[in-house]
Amino acid sequence: MSDLAPVSHSIINHTGKDIPRYIAVEGPIGVGKTSLAKRLAESFNYEILLEKSEDNPFLDRFYHNPRQLALATQLFFLFQRAGQMQSLRQDDMFEPVRVADFLMEKDRLFARQNLDADEFKLYENVYAHLTIDAPVPDLVIYLQAPVEVLMQRIQNRGIAAELLIEESYLENLISAYTNFFHYYNKSTLLMVNCSEVDFIHNETDYQLLVNHILTMRKGSRNYFNPRPGLL
């Protein structure tokens, strides 16, 4: 549980702060996006939308044999995420507020990373025939960390299948994310260097991030490189 009390919308509005109603947290494997999304949802009293990797029956086998299981793994995620986006659209009439630990666009990013040319062509064909009208987040938080930090965090959380991930895979994934967000302009974007901070267990680090979110201008592009332990 978070020590930070849930943020009141009425207080924020009274102080002139316009907080995003839909926040997406993104970043490579091991960077901490799900943990941060959960804490933000708790603090802002938002609904939480999580990527359900544990539901993918091909994922563990993919880590053991990426070449053979890549297409099945990717198509499962595509159908899963498309379904989640459809649910979001149906809920929009109620004007919900939410935090998600993924962007729909990340599916194609991973597909390019994992599939060969023929498989990606098939994936694109399937994608084109799906009705995916994903709502655009008001704010995207892109968490960054070097490969050695990601590898250490993956080791620390000890998920057996993830322990098979190689540094070269993470390096390519980091490069893909860097290129994607270099051109991303659909939402307000906050790029966060989280190599030396702990937004989950360190209250000061977390409050620093929340304060920065509350001061961002809509449509801006921000770089956040906090020094640990300092407000």
Beta strands, then each sheet from edge to edge (+ up, - down):
strand 1: 22-26
strand 2: 47-49
strand 3: 98-100
strand 4: 139-144
strand 5: 188-193
strand 6: 221-224
sheet 1: 2+ 3+ 1+ 4+ 5+ 6+
end
